[in-house]
């Protein structure tokens, strides 16, 4: 697993650096707000496309070769920023960058699902989430070391993506996936992609929790600075809150992954949902009273909400046949990216009309859905092989 995690980490560091560098450049005076919006929107649009095209690509060429092709595409997109500052071309670069990262996540998550077993799937997914979280943090550290206004920011980001590609060849081949005996169903119909409705029938809490992850995981970092400004916090305190959430999510990944491999994952998701709702309500009501209390609440929320995604993915994978892993990963990441794209605009509107605490009305609403879905998943009958076959036939 080490070569895979190294490649993911380096690619995510480069992507995080590029996201920050592009935002800093677009913040300069004289750039049209319409251009800024289009450039920033290109990345999530590309991410959506990447989630859609990864499955057929993996089916055609396999995980490893697809992984290499994605890194080459990511390198080309990152290198474009080095050679030109022509903003219309940046739209293409960001589109390709989002496509690369969306495809990369589908490839890696589906490979982990195929490689992992029931007793270690939660731990491996937590390791994967920890790797990506550390990469985002290291990306921001590198931006600070290079200098936010440095002309070398884009070259360093591109060099990091190049290192990810080089590490794939240095690290050698990935560990072999287990050989799954084909099912003799008497049908030659090709395996179809499981859509959101089919996945919901198999694992309702997974579908809802992944969508909630899209609402929360990246947007908590985007929206917290706006929240801090609106309630009158200093810039240093606001940055401290963002850092606190990030550190909490990283520290909690390993213990939560360990727990999810030893206890019922639906129960863990139920507890996470209830805690997230409670913490959102506490921050909304008590956020203005005490800064130390606010830091404690943000830490607890980060440790709870940012660990929902790997537990949900591990549970969902346990309900699927191996032949559906790649397609299911693409569908779930598609739901994740839809939640990620839709949240900032909705939250900004709520905060404008209802005040800063309305941010946690939206985040808490996602946690309520996870809680309800976990209850439903616990109360209904387990999915049997015959039910799974029926669902597959209806896809």
Phi, psi and omega in degrees: 000337186300312179301323180293315182294325178296315179298315178299315183299312182294319179296320180289327176298313179298319179295318179296319178298316181296319179300315180292317182297318179296316179298319179296318180293319181289343179279356180288151180294151176094356180263129183298135177301328179295319178295318179302314182297318181294317181296317182291328180284337183300324183295305179298329176296314176299322179299317178300315180298318179301320178297328182281323187268348185294319185300307179297329179293316177296319179299327182277318190242351181090166185293312187294312181294324176295320179301315179297315180299321179296316180295323176297316178296318178297322179294317178298318180295318180292323181292333180301325180292336180287326190262345181209147173247022177288109191300320177303326178289333178296331177300315179295318182297318180290324177298313179293324178296316177294319177300318181296314183289322176299315178295320181300316181293321178297313181299312184291316183291321178291324178294316179299318179299321179287325183282322186287160172245173185302324187281346182230006184297318180297319180295318181293321177292324177294321176298319178297314179294322177297319179298314181292324179293317178296322180298317179298318179295317179295326177299318179290324177297317179295323176300317178294321181290317180289325182112121183303331181255010184289140175290350182269003185296312180294317177300321179294319178298315179296322179296326178294319177295322177299319177298324177298319179292317179297320182298332179295321181280327178289321184287346179081192184288152177288158175303146183293139175281149178297145179277119180262123179292133181293148178278137180264085182264353182079008182241139177258012180295129180296152179294128182262161179286133175281120179279177182302320182293318178295318178295324179295323178294327180279316185212079183305318184293329178294313180300313181293318183292324178293319176297319177297324176298322176296324177293322193259309200303315178265327187288337175298327178282329180283320188273334182301318176301323177293317178300312181299319179296318184289333178264006173087021177282153176288163180300319181295320179293320179296316176299322178297323178295317179299316179296320180299315179298317181297313181295319180299316179298320180293315183294330185275344186301311185295308179297323179292320176298320178298316180296321184291340177274349185243345179231167180299120185293329178295324177293319178298318178295324177296315178297317179298320179296313180297315179297319181296317178299314181298317182290322176299317178296319181295319179294318181297322184272326188248002187300331183271355188275321187206126178294316177302319178295322179298320178296320179296316181295320178295322178297313181295321179294316178299318181293333182270304188289326184280358178252005178291318186304307183295325179294318180295318179296319180295319179293316179301318180296328180290345181263356188249152168284151186301330184291346181261001188299312183296312180297321180294320178299319179296317180295316181293320177293330175296315176298320178300315183289328176297316176298322181293319182287321187283334190293312187303315181295316179296315182295319179299320178295317178297317181293327179292322185267334186240355181099170185303320181299344180297340175304321182275351169292318178289312180296320178292327177298320176298321179292325176299317179298320177298317180299313181295318180294322178295319177298315180298317182295326179285326186277333183279167181289148177298150178286126179260167183302321180295322178294318178299317180296320179297316179297318180297322181292334182271354181296000000 
